[in-house]
Amino acid sequence: MEPDDFALMDGIRNDREGAFETLDRRYQRRPYRLACAYLRNHEDALDAVQETLGRIYVARGSYRPDAHPFTWAARILGNHCIDLIRHRRIRPVVSLEAASDRPDGPAPLRLLSPEESPLERQERRELGQKIEEAISALPATQREIFMLRHFGEMRLEEIAASRGCALGTVKSSLHRATRAIRDYLSRCDPPVTSGTGEGERT
C-alpha cells in the first residue's frame, strides 16, 4: 500500500528513497489541470508543473504538516504561474480543450464520447472558449478560487488554508464567480447555459 500524502511528504522531508519519485507520479493530473487553467498552453503547463516539483523539493524543509501537501503544492504552482503571466514568459494561448487533446498530455481534461458528432464537438469547443473568456474576465481573487476549485479539484477547506482566509470568504467568492460566469454566458449571442456548478460541496 502506498503512503498517504502526509506520509509521503514526511518521506520527502527526510530524503527517504523513492518518496519524491512517488510524489512526481501522483501529482501530475491535478497540477496540470490547474496550470492549464492559468496559462492555457499545454507546453507551459507541463513546464510549470515540473518547475513546481523542483521548487517543492528545494523547499521541502519548510513544509509543515498542518497544511495538506497538495494545498501547499498548489500555492507554489499558482504563484509560479502568476509570475510567468506577469513576466509574459508564456507561449501563445490555446484553448484548455485543445491542450487536453494532446496525446502527450498527462491526462485529458474531458473524455470525448465516441458517439459525439463533429458538430457536437465544435459546439462544445465554442462553449469551452466562451467559458474561458468568462473566467478570464473575473476579478483576480475570484478567478484564482474558481480555478483552484474546478481545475485544481481542491476542497473548499483546502482553498481557504492555501490562501490563508476564512472558509466563508472562499464560499462567497466562489458563489460570485459562478454567478458572474453564468451572467457572462447569458449575454452571449446566442445565450448559453453553463454547466459550471458552484462547488459548494466540501
C-alpha positions in Angstrom: 0.0 0.0 0.0 1.4 3.4 -1.0 1.7 6.0 1.8 -0.8 8.8 2.0 0.2 12.3 1.0 1.2 13.3 4.5 3.4 10.3 5.0 4.9 10.9 1.5 5.8 14.5 2.3 7.4 13.3 5.6 9.5 10.9 3.5 10.5 13.7 1.1 11.5 16.0 4.0 13.7 13.2 5.3 15.1 12.3 1.9 13.6 8.8 2.0 14.5 6.9 -1.1 11.7 6.9 -3.8 9.5 9.3 -1.9 9.9 12.2 -4.3 9.5 10.0 -7.4 6.2 8.8 -5.9 5.1 12.4 -5.5 6.1 13.1 -9.0 3.9 10.3 -10.3 1.0 11.2 -8.0 1.0 14.9 -8.6 0.6 15.2 -12.4 -3.0 15.3 -13.4 -4.4 17.9 -10.9 -1.5 20.3 -11.0 -1.5 20.0 -14.8 -5.2 20.9 -14.9 -4.6 23.9 -12.6 -1.6 25.1 -14.6 -3.6 24.9 -17.9 -6.3 27.0 -16.3 -3.8 29.7 -15.5 -1.6 29.5 -18.6 -3.9 28.0 -21.3 -1.0 26.3 -23.1 0.0 22.7 -23.0 3.8 23.1 -23.0 3.7 25.9 -20.5 1.5 23.9 -18.2 3.9 20.9 -18.3 6.9 23.2 -17.7 5.2 24.9 -14.8 4.3 21.6 -13.1 7.9 20.3 -13.5 9.3 23.6 -12.2 6.9 23.5 -9.3 8.0 19.9 -8.4 11.6 21.2 -8.4 10.6 24.0 -6.1 8.8 21.6 -3.8 11.9 19.5 -3.4 14.1 22.6 -2.7 11.6 23.9 -0.2 10.7 20.5 1.4 12.3 21.5 4.7 9.8 24.4 5.1 6.7 22.3 4.7 4.6 21.9 7.8 2.1 19.1 8.2 -0.7 21.4 9.3 -1.4 22.0 5.6 -2.3 19.3 3.1 0.6 18.6 0.7 -1.5 19.3 -2.4 -2.7 22.6 -0.9 0.9 23.6 -0.3 1.9 22.5 -3.7 -1.0 24.3 -5.4 0.0 27.5 -3.7 3.6 27.2 -5.1 2.3 26.3 -8.5 -0.2 29.2 -8.5 2.4 31.7 -7.5 4.7 30.4 -10.2 2.0 30.6 -12.9 1.2 34.2 -11.9 4.9 35.1 -12.1 5.0 33.6 -15.6 2.0 35.6 -16.7 3.3 38.9 -15.2 6.6 38.5 -17.0 5.0 37.2 -20.2 7.2 34.1 -20.3 4.5 32.1 -21.8 3.7 30.7 -25.2 0.6 31.7 -27.3 -2.7 30.8 -25.7 -4.6 27.8 -26.8 -7.9 26.5 -25.5 -8.0 24.2 -22.5 -9.7 21.6 -24.5 -7.1 21.8 -27.3 -4.4 21.3 -24.7 -6.3 18.3 -23.3 -6.5 16.7 -26.7 -2.7 16.5 -26.9 -1.7 12.8 -26.9 1.4 13.5 -24.8 -0.6 15.3 -22.1 -0.7 13.6 -18.7 -4.4 13.4 -18.6 -7.3 14.8 -20.7 -9.5 17.5 -19.1 -12.6 15.9 -20.6 -13.2 12.5 -22.1 -14.7 12.5 -25.6 -17.8 10.4 -26.3 -17.3 8.0 -29.2 -20.9 8.9 -30.3 -20.1 12.6 -30.5 -20.6 14.1 -33.9 -18.3 16.7 -35.4 -21.0 19.4 -35.0 -21.4 18.5 -31.3 -17.7 18.6 -30.7 -17.5 22.0 -32.4 -20.3 23.3 -30.3 -18.6 22.0 -27.2 -15.4 23.7 -28.2 -17.2 27.0 -28.7 -18.8 26.7 -25.3 -15.4 26.0 -23.8 -14.0 29.1 -25.4 -16.8 31.2 -24.0 -16.3 29.8 -20.5 -12.6 30.5 -20.7 -13.4 34.1 -21.7 -15.8 34.4 -18.8 -13.2 33.1 -16.3 -10.6 35.5 -17.7 -13.0 38.4 -17.0 -13.3 37.6 -13.3 -11.5 39.6 -10.7 -8.2 38.0 -9.7 -9.3 36.6 -6.4 -12.5 35.1 -7.7 -10.6 33.7 -10.7 -8.0 32.0 -8.6 -10.6 30.5 -6.2 -12.7 29.3 -9.1 -9.7 27.6 -10.8 -8.5 26.0 -7.6 -11.9 24.6 -7.0 -12.8 23.4 -10.6 -9.4 22.8 -12.1 -7.3 22.0 -9.1 -10.2 19.9 -7.7 -9.5 21.3 -4.2 -11.9 21.1 -1.4 -13.2 24.5 0.0 -11.3 24.0 3.3 -8.1 23.3 1.3 -8.5 26.5 -0.7 -9.1 28.5 2.5 -6.0 27.0 4.0 -3.9 27.7 1.0 -5.0 31.3 0.7 -5.0 31.9 4.5 -8.5 33.2 4.5 -11.9 32.2 6.1 -14.0 29.4 4.6 -16.9 31.8 4.3 -14.7 34.1 2.1 -14.0 31.2 -0.2 -17.6 30.2 -0.4 -18.8 33.8 -1.2 -16.0 34.3 -3.8 -16.9 31.1 -5.5 -20.6 31.9 -5.5 -19.9 35.4 -7.0 -17.5 33.9 -9.6 -20.0 31.3 -10.7 -22.8 33.8 -10.9 -20.6 36.2 -13.0 -19.7 33.3 -15.4 -23.4 32.5 -15.8 -24.3 36.2 -16.4 -21.5 36.4 -19.0 -22.7 33.3 -20.8 -26.3 34.6 -20.7 -25.2 37.7 -22.6 -23.6 35.8 -25.4 -25.2 35.6 -28.8 -26.9 33.2 -28.7 -27.2 32.9 -24.9 -25.8 29.7 -23.4 -26.3 27.9 -20.1 -23.1 26.9 -18.4 -22.6 23.5 -16.7 -20.4 25.0 -14.0 -21.7 24.3 -10.5 -20.9 26.4 -7.6 -19.0 23.7 -6.0 -20.5 24.2 -2.5 -19.9 20.6 -1.6 -16.9 20.1 0.6 
